[in-house]
Amino acid sequence: MKKLGFTLAEALITLGIIGIVSAITIPSVIRHYQKQRTVSQLKKVYTVLNQAFKMSEIDNGTFENWDTLTNNNRVEYTNKYLKPYLKVLKVCNNYTECGYSKSQPWVRPISKTPIGHAIKTNSLILADGTYLEVFSGEYHIMVDLNGAFNPNQLGRDVFIFVINKKGITPYKEDYSNNKFSNYCSKNSTKNDNGQYCGAKIISDGWKIKDDYPW
């Protein structure tokens, strides 16, 4: 009677095929998971920030009556209008206290070059590990969804928000998809900064699409 089974050569061929299929599919599965996690974390911090904004308006009046944010009053602004309404784990004043390995840890999405923005004093580490800082300028709030952990990249775990009368919204939320294609696209040659990527994700229905600079 013949015994059914695989020869060594057949087994090796089968294992080889499995290895090739795994090498092709596993990176795709990992990327999909990472994208889904980024969207979920972004949605959470978006909700948390706007809940804090609404509670702050109850105590401090409507946004139009808030102090103007400047370089000189940034700490006081954070402590008055945002910090009391967030679940803050700790306040950090330099990159080592905040858990980073250098003072300018964040990079652009395509070139991976530094964005030239340094860790600020009176930055906040939230209960879920999110890094948050308020700074003066057009956009006002930077968040790093997973704190000091990599990739520390705009559009991956780092996003910019604006405080305005509508609440706390992603930077340039009112831009058209044509603008997103110029300023948040893997094919962009115009501006490799990634600052509009939070707005693009929301504009795309809370999805990271194929043209996204991942």
C-alpha positions in Angstrom: 0.0 0.0 0.0 1.3 3.4 -0.9 1.7 6.1 1.8 0.3 9.5 0.7 2.4 12.5 1.6 4.6 15.3 0.3 8.2 14.8 -0.8 10.8 17.0 0.6 11.0 18.9 -2.7 7.2 19.5 -2.7 7.3 20.7 0.9 10.1 23.1 0.1 8.2 24.4 -2.9 5.0 24.9 -0.9 6.9 26.7 1.9 8.6 28.9 -0.8 5.2 29.8 -2.3 3.8 30.6 1.2 6.9 32.8 1.9 6.4 34.8 -1.4 2.7 35.3 -0.7 3.4 36.4 2.8 6.1 38.8 1.7 3.6 40.4 -0.7 0.6 40.6 1.5 1.9 41.2 5.0 3.3 44.7 4.3 0.0 45.6 2.8 -1.9 44.4 5.8 0.5 46.3 8.1 0.1 49.5 6.2 -3.7 49.1 6.2 -3.7 48.6 10.0 -1.4 51.6 10.5 -3.6 53.8 8.4 -6.7 52.7 10.2 -5.0 53.4 13.6 -3.9 56.8 12.5 -7.4 57.8 11.4 -8.9 56.4 14.7 -6.3 58.4 16.8 -6.8 61.6 14.7 -10.6 61.3 15.1 -10.2 60.8 18.9 -7.9 63.8 19.4 -10.2 65.9 17.1 -13.1 65.0 19.4 -11.2 65.6 22.6 -9.9 69.0 21.5 -13.4 70.2 20.5 -14.9 69.0 23.7 -12.3 71.0 25.6 -13.0 74.0 23.4 -16.8 73.9 24.2 -16.1 73.5 27.9 -13.7 76.4 27.8 -16.3 78.6 26.1 -18.7 77.9 28.9 -16.2 79.2 31.4 -14.4 81.8 29.4 -17.0 83.1 27.0 -17.1 82.7 23.2 -13.8 82.4 21.3 -14.2 86.0 19.9 -13.7 87.2 23.5 -10.6 85.1 24.3 -7.2 86.8 24.5 -5.2 87.0 21.3 -2.6 84.3 21.2 1.0 85.6 21.0 4.5 84.4 21.6 4.5 86.3 24.9 1.3 84.9 26.3 1.4 81.3 24.9 1.9 79.7 28.3 -0.9 81.7 30.0 -3.2 81.1 27.0 -2.7 77.3 27.2 -3.2 77.2 31.0 -6.4 79.3 30.8 -8.2 78.1 27.7 -7.1 74.5 27.1 -5.2 72.8 29.9 -8.0 72.7 32.5 -10.3 71.0 30.0 -7.9 68.2 28.9 -6.8 65.1 30.7 -3.2 66.0 31.1 -0.7 63.4 32.3 2.2 65.9 32.6 3.6 69.2 31.5 7.0 69.2 29.9 9.4 72.0 29.1 12.0 70.5 26.8 12.5 67.6 24.5 14.0 65.3 27.2 11.1 65.9 29.6 8.7 65.3 26.7 10.4 62.0 25.9 12.0 63.0 22.5 15.6 62.4 21.5 16.1 65.9 20.1 14.6 69.3 20.2 13.4 69.3 16.6 12.1 65.7 16.2 9.5 66.1 13.4 10.0 65.6 9.7 8.2 66.2 6.4 6.3 63.3 4.8 8.2 62.8 1.5 11.8 64.1 1.9 11.9 63.2 5.7 13.8 66.5 6.3 13.2 68.3 9.6 10.3 70.8 9.6 12.4 73.2 11.8 10.0 73.3 14.7 11.3 72.8 18.2 9.6 71.4 21.3 8.0 74.2 23.2 8.0 74.9 27.0 4.6 74.2 28.7 3.8 71.4 26.3 1.3 68.8 27.4 1.4 65.0 27.4 -2.2 63.8 27.5 -3.4 60.7 29.4 -3.4 58.6 26.2 0.2 59.7 25.4 -0.6 62.4 22.8 1.8 65.3 22.7 0.2 68.7 22.4 1.6 72.2 22.2 0.0 75.6 21.6 2.0 78.2 19.7 1.3 81.5 18.1 1.0 81.8 14.3 -1.7 80.9 11.9 -2.4 77.4 13.1 -1.8 77.4 16.9 -1.9 73.7 17.9 0.4 70.8 17.1 -0.4 67.3 18.2 1.8 64.1 18.0 -0.6 61.2 18.3 1.8 58.8 19.8 4.2 61.2 21.5 7.9 60.6 21.1 7.4 57.3 19.3 8.3 57.1 15.6 7.7 58.1 12.8 7.3 61.7 14.1 6.2 62.7 10.7 3.7 65.3 9.5 0.6 63.5 8.2 1.5 60.2 9.9 1.4 60.9 13.6 1.9 64.7 13.6 -1.0 67.0 12.7 -1.7 70.8 12.9 -4.9 72.3 14.1 -6.3 75.8 14.2 -8.3 77.5 17.0 -11.1 79.6 15.6 -14.7 80.5 16.2 -15.9 77.2 14.7 -13.9 75.2 17.3 -10.5 73.5 16.8 -10.2 72.4 13.2 -7.5 71.0 11.0 -5.2 73.4 9.3 -6.7 74.7 6.1 -9.9 72.7 6.4 -11.6 75.0 3.9 -9.1 74.2 1.1 -10.3 72.4 -2.0 -9.0 69.0 -3.1 -6.9 70.8 -5.7 -5.0 72.4 -2.8 -4.7 69.1 -1.0 -3.2 67.6 -4.2 -0.5 70.3 -4.0 0.2 70.3 -0.3 -0.7 66.7 0.9 0.0 64.2 -1.8 2.6 61.5 -2.4 3.0 63.0 -5.9 3.4 66.6 -4.7 6.3 68.6 -6.1 5.1 71.9 -4.8 5.3 71.8 -1.1 6.6 68.9 1.0 5.3 70.0 4.3 2.2 67.8 5.1 0.5 70.5 7.2 -2.8 70.1 5.3 -3.0 66.3 5.7 -5.4 66.3 8.7 -7.8 68.4 6.7 -7.4 66.0 3.7 -8.2 62.9 5.8 -11.4 64.6 7.1 -12.3 65.9 3.6 -11.9 62.3 2.3 -14.5 61.0 4.7 -12.0 60.1 7.5 -10.1 57.9 5.1 -6.5 57.7 3.9 -6.7 57.3 0.2 -4.1 56.1 -2.3 -2.8 59.6 -3.2 -2.0 60.3 0.5 1.8 60.7 1.2 2.1 57.7 3.5 
